[in-house]
Amino acid sequence: MIKRIVKILQDVIRISEKKGTGGVQPHNAILKGEMFDRVIVRYMVKNKQSYQGLLKLDRSVVVKLFTSATVWEFKKEVSSMLGLSPKYIKLTMPNKDVIKDNQHGMTLQELQLKNGDILTAEKLSIVENIVEAPLVDVQKGCLVPRAVEIFTEWYDIYKNEETGLMDAAHVAKFIAGATKQECDGNDNRVQGILSKYDNDKDGNLNLQEFLDFYYQSSSGSTLKAVHSNLKNHNVRLDLKRMSEIVEDVSFAEHEMPRHTLSSNQE
């Protein structure tokens, strides 16, 4: 009977912690334990140039955490480094086991994670009921302020740091990042953008020319491609960053069964 009650309590705790741990630490996480300073996570994305839906390496990140950290803390750290929130990420252990939501309350030591382990991260495609935000103010004939903010951030990411402009090589980097396809300075897409939007013909795109490109792209038949660019930069169609999205259901610390069991014996 006692074993059955313990099993029920464990199940309740696991269910409540699927959306996070509410900041509640398990008892065996009180001591910091060993420091993991080289847990490697390889971020894999779909290869747009593969007809078989294969994955390719986008980038790798190195995570530093103590063995006493919970799986939820680890998942939040990794997703933050990748510009996502935990609900959009799938983590796979070196042994190919997928980390499940009901393991969020476990510590990295319980997960048997080791320093030097290489995990795989993938972005989940989740069907969400969101309202698509407009990119263009039709009446004013310009991009909406939120779209300007997003595209300006992209310009700052891909521009040449020395000149503050986008030359052919940096336009190619932008296209590669926005489409997840290989691209170099001699690509026809690069030359097409420069020939159409480089108004002063200096071989570069300034910020206004880059915004003009997105205004035109968002106003016509290429809107679907712009939506794809947003997705590849982890921005939803409601123009919210995926890193800013919190779970629909979350629990405060005092609501967690683990907290109740430890603070109130009755």
N, C-alpha and C positions, 0 to 999 in steps of 0.2 A: 504494500500500500504506500509506504514511504517513497519507494523508488518511483512509483507512478506519479505521486505528487511532485517529486523533484523533476521528473520528465515534463510534466505539465508546465511547471514554472520556467523551465529552460526553454520550452517552446514559446511561451508567452514573451519571454525576454527577446528571443530571436526575432519573433514577428514584429515586436515594437521597434527593433533596431534596424529594420530594413530601410527606413528612411533616415538613418543616422543614429547616433547614440546620445543625442541631447547634451553632449559634453560630459556625460557620466563615464567614469573610468572603471573598468573591472578591477577587482581586488588585486589581481596579480600584475596590475599596471602601476602600482604605487611607486615601486622602485624603477628608476630609469632603465637599468639594464645596460646591455652592450650598445654601442653606437654603430649603426650602419651608415657608412659614409660613401658607399659605392654600389647602391642598388640601381641597376640600369633598367630603364623602361624604353622600349623601342616603339615609337608611335607609327602604326601602319595605316595607310589610307588606300582606298581603291585606286587602282591604276586605270585612269580614264582611257589610256591607249591600248588596254588589253580587252579583247572581246570575251575573255573567260572570267572576268571579274576578279582577277588576281590582285593581291595586295602588294604595295611597295613601301619601302621605308621612307617616311617623311622626315623624321628627325629622332634623335635619342636624347633623353634627359637623365640626369643623375640625381637620385633622391637621397637625402640624409635624414635619418630618423633613428630613434632609439628602439630597441626590440620591444619595449613596453608600450609603444604606440599602438593604437587600435587600427584595425583594417580600415575603419571609416576615416581616421585621420590620414592614413596613407593614401586612400583613394581621393580624398579632398585635395591633398598636396599635389598629387600627380595630375588630377584634372585641372587644377589651377595653373600649373606649369604649361599645360597644353591649351589653355584658353577655353576650357570647358567647365561644366559643373558635374558632380558625381553621377547624376541621372543619365548623362550622355556617354558614359565611358564603360568599356568592358575591359577588364584586366585578366590576363591569362598567365598562370604560373609557368616556370620553366618545364614542369612535367606535363604541360598542356591542360591542366585543370583550370577551369574558369572560376575566378573568385565570385562567390555568390553573395547576394544581399544579406542572407541570414548569417553571414560570417562577419558582419560589420563590427560586432562587439568583441571579436577575438583580438588578441595581441599578435604582433608580427612573429613573436616567438612561438605562439600556438599555431600559427600558420606555417611554421617551419621554414620561414624565409631566411636566407643566408646572405651574408655580405658577398657581393660579387655576382649575385643571381641576376639573370636577365629576364625581365617580364615583357609581355607584349600588350600594348594598349590599342584599342580600336574605338572609333566614334560610333555610337549606336544611332541608327535611324529610327526615331520614335514618331509615331503618328500622334500629332498634337492638334487640338482644336484651338487654333490661334487665328486672329483676324489679321489679314495681310494689310500692312501699312503702305500708303502711297509713297512713291519716291519723288514724284513730280507734282508741283502745284500748277495745275493746268491754267488757272486764271492769271497767275503772276508770270507763268512761263519760266519757271526755274525749279531747281531741286528743293525739296523741303529741307528745313534746317537740320533734322536728324540725319538725312542722307548726306548732306554736306559734311557733317561731323564725321561720319563713317568713312567717306571717300577721302577726306583730308587725312585721316589717320593712316589709310592705306598709302597715300602719296608719301607721307613722312616715313613709312616703313621701307618703301622701295626706291626712293630717290637717291641720287648720288650725294653722299654726305659732304663732299668737298664743294660741289657746285650748287647744291640745293635744288637741282633739276633732274629730270628723267631723260637720260640719253638712251640710245638704242639698247645698250646692254641692260639698263635698269628697267626699261619698258619690258624687255624679255623676262626679267626676274618677276615683274608684276604679273605678266601673263601666266608664267609658270605657277605662281602662288595662287592666282585666281581660278585657274582651270585644272590644276594638278596634272598638267601635261608638260613634257619637255619643250623648252623654247630657248632659242639663242637670238643674238642681235641681227642675224640674217634672215630670220623667219619672216614669211610674207605678212603675218599678222602684225609684227612690229612695224614693218614698212608701211602697212596700210594705215595704222593709227597715226604714225608720224606725218605721213603725207596729207592726211585729212585734218588733223587737229593742231599741228605745229604751225600756228598762224604766222609767226615771225620768221619761220624757215631757218631757225638757228640750230636745227638738229636735236632739239630738246623739247620736252613738254614741261611747261611751268604748271603751277597748281591750278590756275584758272582754265588752262587748256585741258588738263586732266578732268576737271569737273565738267567742262563742256562735253568731253567724250562720254561721261556717264549720264549727263542730261539727255544727250541724243540717244544713247543706248537704252535709257529707261523710258523713253517716250514712244518707242516704236516696236517693231516686231522682235527686237533683240532683248526684250524685257526678261524673257525666260533665262537667257544667258546671264543677265545681271543677278537674277535670283540664285543661279548656280554659283556665281562669284561670292555672294553673301554667305551661302551655305559653306563654301570652302574656306571662308574666313571666320567660321563659327558664329555667324549672325543669323538669327531667325528672320522670317518674313515679316514679323511685327517689329523688326529693327532693334530687337533686344539681343545683347550678347549672350551666348549660351553660358558663359561663365557667371552671368548675373542671375540665372534662373535657379530658384530654389525649389525643392520638392513640394508638390501640392499638399502633402501631409508631412508635418514635422512635429516633433515633441519637445516640450521644454524639459529641463533637467528634472523638475519635481514630478513630472508625469511619467517618468520612466520606471518600469517595474524594478529594475536593478537598484534605482535610488530608493524606492519605497521599501524594498526588502532590507536594505542595509541601514536605513535611518529609522524605521518603525518596526520593531519586532512583532507588535500585535498584528 
